[in-house]
Amino acid sequence: MTRSMKALIVAIALMFTGVLAWPAPGDAQTTAMTAAVPAQLPGIGIAAHRPVFGGACKTCPWGAMADVVKAALAPYHYDVQICYHCFMADAPRIVGDARMPPPWNPHMGNGVIPDSYIPEPPKGRVEFGATSDQILIAAYNGTGAYANEGPRRQLRLIANIASPVYIIVAVKRSSGISDLTQLKDHKGPLKIVADADVSGVMFPYYGVTMDSLKAAGATFAPALVPQLRADADVIIHYGTLANAPEFNIWYDASQREDLVYLQLPEDLVAKLARDLDLERRDIPTGLLRGQESPIHTVARSGTAIYGRADMPEDFAYLVAKALDEQQDLFEWSMGNFSYNRYRVAKVGDLPLHPGAARYYRERGYLK
């Protein structure tokens, strides 16, 4: 593999894991991207019963959720059009700003995921979508990846569907590392796979940086590219029961390698929960091969289905109703989804759409 090809694969992989994001609104590249997108075709939109939903690839969590939403609304004669690449940190920008889908090409997955999993998008403005609850909160408040853009107060929650994703930390037994405090003094080759947001909290706690680790001989590999992530010594990565591209590193690594799963210090667990808006949860015994006891950590809790304040109230009501009526769709999805009536109407401080709120009050899910 040439150096340029390897760099390209790494860039694509980082983009899918959320380390990179689409450009912020208003810059030159965004203007060029918007200009390249065709105008909305007639017969697209909520009024035409063909609304556009922003998801991700077909085996990605937000893409799987898009398919659930499409199936749930079909009995009500809505033909939901899915954008399978309205993803990454740009997802709430696309919905919140009522954008057209970003430009598409036939090889967006670049070999990381099959091309057929990201088909050409619909030619209509994206009215609603799916994203993680933490990303949605950050976009609404203008924090994290959205700190330079200001809050998107037009975003509204329709439903929060439970989909636990744990932060898991493991080391290869043969690496000789038993505690991440050893990173500070480690010298020599060390391959690390680490999510940017998590390592951004964890590395300072242990007194290291990416630069200091590289200077000591470490290399960093992207999680999504199997041939580059193979044989990693340290893995700091989100994990779930779903074999989505973002998470299947754990199914692969735990089967191929003799891993030791680390319990993080209590004060670091508390800091991760606070800084990343995560829940404190225990990884159940046996989630992965070789994990023989529960591990106290933090987790993302849900996948949010959301829209804008200008969404017609009756449509938001219908989306909430259809998802509740057809909860079995979540059970049989490739995603690790479940419907929880006690949590469906809540994501941080994000306002609930009035139409969805009306439905949940009628059902007694909301007081």
C-alpha positions in Angstrom: 0.0 0.0 0.0 1.4 3.4 -1.0 1.9 6.1 1.6 -0.7 8.3 -0.1 -3.3 5.6 -0.2 -2.7 4.8 3.4 -3.1 8.5 4.3 -6.4 8.6 2.3 -7.8 5.5 4.1 -6.8 6.9 7.5 -8.5 10.2 6.7 -11.7 8.5 5.6 -11.7 6.2 8.7 -11.3 9.2 11.0 -14.1 11.0 9.3 -16.5 8.1 9.9 -15.5 7.9 13.6 -16.4 11.6 14.1 -12.8 12.8 14.5 -13.3 14.9 11.4 -16.5 16.7 10.5 -18.0 18.4 7.6 -17.1 22.1 7.4 -18.9 24.6 9.5 -21.6 26.7 7.9 -20.4 29.7 6.0 -16.9 28.8 4.9 -15.8 28.5 1.3 -15.8 24.8 1.2 -19.4 24.6 2.5 -20.5 27.1 -0.1 -19.0 25.0 -2.8 -20.6 21.9 -1.5 -24.0 23.5 -1.3 -23.7 24.8 -4.8 -22.9 21.3 -6.1 -26.2 19.9 -4.7 -29.2 20.0 -7.1 -32.3 21.9 -6.2 -35.1 20.1 -4.4 -37.3 18.1 -6.7 -41.1 18.5 -6.7 -42.9 15.8 -4.8 -40.4 15.7 -1.9 -41.2 16.7 1.6 -43.6 16.2 4.5 -46.6 17.7 2.6 -46.0 15.3 -0.2 -45.7 12.3 2.2 -42.1 11.9 1.1 -40.0 13.5 3.8 -36.2 13.2 3.8 -34.5 11.5 6.8 -30.9 12.0 7.6 -29.2 8.8 8.5 -25.9 7.0 8.0 -24.8 3.9 6.2 -27.2 0.9 6.2 -25.3 -1.0 8.8 -24.4 2.1 10.9 -26.6 2.8 13.9 -28.2 6.0 12.4 -28.8 4.2 9.1 -30.4 1.3 10.8 -32.6 3.8 12.7 -33.5 5.4 9.4 -34.8 2.1 8.1 -36.9 1.6 11.3 -38.5 5.1 10.9 -39.2 4.4 7.2 -40.9 1.1 8.1 -42.9 2.6 11.0 -44.4 5.4 8.8 -45.2 3.2 5.8 -48.6 2.1 7.2 -49.5 5.8 7.4 -48.7 6.2 3.6 -45.5 8.0 4.1 -42.6 7.0 1.8 -39.6 8.2 3.9 -36.6 9.1 1.7 -33.3 8.3 3.4 -30.0 10.1 3.1 -27.5 7.4 4.0 -24.6 9.8 4.2 -26.1 12.7 6.3 -23.8 11.5 9.1 -20.9 12.4 11.4 -20.8 15.6 13.3 -22.6 17.3 10.3 -25.8 15.3 11.0 -27.5 17.9 13.2 -26.2 20.7 11.0 -27.9 19.2 8.0 -31.3 18.8 9.8 -31.1 22.0 11.9 -30.2 24.2 8.9 -32.7 22.5 6.6 -29.9 21.6 4.1 -30.0 19.4 1.1 -27.9 16.2 1.5 -24.2 16.9 1.0 -22.5 15.8 -2.3 -22.3 12.1 -2.9 -19.9 9.9 -4.8 -20.2 6.2 -5.6 -17.3 5.2 -3.3 -17.9 7.2 -0.1 -17.0 4.2 2.0 -13.6 3.9 0.4 -13.6 0.2 1.0 -14.3 0.5 4.7 -18.0 -0.3 4.1 -19.6 -1.6 0.9 -20.6 1.0 -1.6 -24.1 -0.3 -1.7 -24.5 0.7 2.0 -24.4 4.4 1.0 -26.7 4.8 -2.0 -27.3 8.1 -3.8 -29.3 10.5 -1.6 -32.8 11.9 -2.2 -32.9 15.3 -3.8 -34.8 17.1 -1.0 -34.2 19.1 2.1 -33.6 17.0 5.2 -36.5 17.4 7.6 -35.6 15.0 10.4 -32.9 12.5 11.3 -31.1 10.3 13.8 -27.9 11.0 15.8 -26.5 10.2 19.2 -28.1 11.9 22.2 -24.8 13.5 23.2 -24.2 14.9 19.7 -27.7 16.4 19.6 -27.2 18.1 23.0 -23.9 19.6 21.9 -25.4 20.9 18.6 -28.4 22.4 20.4 -26.2 24.2 23.0 -23.3 25.1 20.6 -20.7 23.1 22.5 -18.0 20.6 21.6 -17.7 20.3 17.8 -20.2 23.1 17.4 -18.6 25.6 19.8 -17.6 28.0 16.9 -21.0 28.0 15.4 -23.3 28.9 18.2 -26.3 27.0 19.4 -29.0 25.5 17.1 -32.0 26.3 19.2 -34.3 25.2 16.4 -33.6 21.5 17.0 -36.4 19.5 18.6 -36.6 16.0 20.0 -39.2 13.5 18.7 -38.0 10.3 20.3 -35.0 9.0 22.2 -34.5 5.3 21.6 -32.2 3.3 24.0 -29.0 2.1 22.4 -26.2 1.6 24.9 -22.6 2.2 23.7 -19.9 1.6 26.3 -16.5 3.1 26.5 -14.2 0.1 26.7 -10.4 0.1 27.3 -8.3 -3.0 26.7 -4.7 -3.8 26.1 -3.0 -6.8 24.4 -1.7 -9.1 27.1 1.7 -9.4 25.4 2.1 -5.6 25.5 3.2 -5.7 29.1 0.8 -2.9 29.9 -1.5 -3.5 32.9 -2.4 0.1 33.7 -2.6 3.2 31.5 -0.3 5.0 34.0 2.5 3.1 32.2 1.9 5.1 29.0 3.8 8.1 30.5 7.0 6.2 30.8 6.7 3.8 27.9 9.4 3.9 25.3 9.4 2.0 22.0 6.8 0.8 19.5 3.2 0.8 20.6 0.1 0.7 18.4 -2.8 2.6 19.8 -6.5 2.8 18.6 -8.3 5.6 20.4 -11.4 7.7 19.9 -10.6 11.4 19.8 -13.2 12.6 22.3 -12.4 9.9 24.9 -8.7 10.1 24.5 -9.0 13.9 24.8 -10.2 13.4 28.3 -8.1 10.3 29.2 -4.7 11.3 27.9 -4.4 14.5 30.0 -5.5 12.5 33.1 -2.5 10.2 32.5 -0.1 13.1 31.7 0.4 12.2 28.1 -0.6 13.6 24.7 -0.7 12.2 21.2 2.5 14.1 20.4 4.4 12.8 23.5 3.3 9.2 22.8 4.4 9.5 19.1 7.7 10.9 20.2 8.2 7.9 22.5 7.6 5.5 19.6 3.8 5.0 19.5 1.7 5.0 16.4 -2.0 5.6 16.1 -4.3 3.5 13.9 -7.9 4.2 12.8 -10.5 1.9 14.2 -12.4 1.4 10.9 -9.6 0.0 8.7 -9.0 -3.6 9.6 -5.6 -3.9 8.0 -4.3 -0.8 9.8 -5.9 -1.4 13.3 -4.8 -5.1 13.4 -2.6 -6.1 16.3 -3.2 -2.9 18.3 -1.5 -2.9 21.8 -4.0 -0.4 23.3 -7.6 0.1 22.4 -9.8 3.0 23.7 -13.0 2.8 21.9 -16.8 2.7 22.1 -18.4 -0.7 22.0 -21.9 -2.1 21.7 -23.8 -5.3 21.0 -24.4 -4.2 17.4 -21.8 -5.2 14.8 -21.9 -1.8 13.1 -18.7 -0.5 11.3 -18.0 1.9 14.2 -18.0 -0.9 16.8 -17.0 -4.1 15.1 -13.4 -3.6 16.1 -14.2 -5.2 19.4 -15.7 -8.3 17.8 -12.6 -8.6 15.6 -9.9 -7.7 18.2 -11.4 -9.7 21.0 -11.4 -12.9 18.9 -8.0 -12.4 17.4 -6.1 -11.1 20.4 -5.6 -12.0 24.0 -7.0 -8.8 25.6 -7.0 -7.6 29.1 -9.9 -5.2 29.9 -9.0 -2.4 32.2 -11.1 -0.9 35.0 -10.5 2.9 34.9 -10.0 4.8 38.2 -13.2 6.1 39.8 -12.3 9.8 39.4 -11.6 9.3 35.7 -14.9 7.5 35.2 -16.6 10.5 36.9 -14.6 13.0 34.7 -15.6 11.1 31.5 -19.2 11.2 32.6 -19.1 14.9 33.3 -17.0 16.1 30.4 -18.7 14.0 27.7 -22.2 14.0 29.0 -22.2 10.2 29.4 -24.0 7.9 31.8 -22.2 5.8 34.4 -22.9 2.1 33.6 -21.4 -1.3 34.0 -20.3 -3.5 31.1 -22.0 -6.8 31.7 -19.9 -9.9 32.1 -19.2 -11.7 28.8 -19.9 -8.8 26.4 -16.6 -9.7 24.7 -14.4 -12.7 24.7 -12.2 -12.8 27.8 -14.2 -10.3 29.8 -15.0 -12.3 32.8 -16.4 -9.7 35.2 -18.4 -6.5 35.1 -16.5 -3.3 34.3 -17.6 0.1 35.7 -17.4 2.7 32.9 -19.5 5.3 31.1 -21.8 4.9 28.1 -23.8 6.8 25.5 -27.4 6.0 26.3 -29.5 6.7 23.2 -30.1 7.4 19.5 -32.2 10.5 19.1 -34.8 11.0 16.4 -35.1 14.7 16.0 -36.4 17.5 13.7 -36.8 21.3 13.8 -39.2 23.6 15.5 -40.9 24.3 12.1 -41.9 20.7 11.7 -45.8 20.4 11.5 -47.1 19.4 14.9 -49.3 16.7 13.4 -46.3 15.1 11.7 -44.2 15.0 14.8 -47.2 13.5 16.6 -47.4 10.8 14.0 -43.7 9.9 14.1 -43.9 9.5 17.9 -47.1 7.4 17.6 -45.8 5.2 14.8 -42.6 4.3 16.6 -44.5 3.5 19.8 -47.0 1.4 18.0 -44.3 -0.6 16.2 -41.7 -1.2 18.8 -41.0 -4.6 17.4 -39.2 -2.9 14.6 -36.4 -2.0 17.0 -36.2 -5.5 18.3 -35.6 -6.9 14.8 -33.2 -4.2 13.6 -29.5 -4.8 13.2 -29.1 -2.1 15.8 -29.0 -2.6 19.6 -32.2 -0.6 20.0 -35.0 -0.8 22.6 -38.0 1.4 23.3 -38.2 2.8 26.9 -41.4 4.7 27.7 -39.7 6.4 30.7 -36.9 7.8 28.6 -38.3 8.3 25.1 -39.3 11.9 25.7 -36.0 13.1 27.2 -32.6 14.1 25.9 -30.7 16.5 28.2 -32.1 20.0 28.0 -33.3 19.6 24.4 -36.9 20.8 23.9 -39.4 18.1 22.9 -41.4 18.9 19.8 -45.0 20.0 20.8 -46.5 17.3 18.5 -44.4 14.5 20.1 -45.1 15.9 23.6 -48.9 15.8 22.9 -48.7 12.1 22.0 -46.6 11.2 25.0 -49.0 13.0 27.3 -51.9 11.2 25.8 -50.1 7.9 26.5 -49.1 8.9 30.0 -45.4 8.8 29.2 -45.1 12.5 30.0 -46.7 14.4 32.8 
